[in-house]
């Protein structure tokens, strides 16, 4: 049994910041990669950022320089620090994880991020 639970979403003004957290029900070392995707109304889900067990990090060009992904191994969480938020960042943000060996993928329930003045 694996569960991913997101938290930290909310309403912020343009230029503001939010920190998203994804809590896994088991050790994050059970996964070879974890990260975040987002989906705006009427649009396809898109890649935001991922981090591997080895610490390799990838960002979408649209968030590079503004978002930072990190891991907290003690709390079994993956964090996404979002700075300089723009209205186009408005979306439901989903935590994602890929399990080692089986390559099975898991998704969280999503947390809403709204950037508006």
Secondary structure as UniProt FT lines:
FT   STRAND          4..7
FT   STRAND          10..12
FT   TURN            14..15
FT   STRAND          18..24
FT   HELIX           28..30
FT   STRAND          31..39
FT   TURN            41..42
FT   STRAND          46..52
FT   TURN            53..54
FT   STRAND          57..59
FT   TURN            61..66
FT   STRAND          67..72
FT   TURN            73..76
FT   STRAND          77..82
FT   HELIX           87..89
FT   STRAND          91..99
FT   TURN            100..102
FT   STRAND          105..107
FT   STRAND          111..115
//
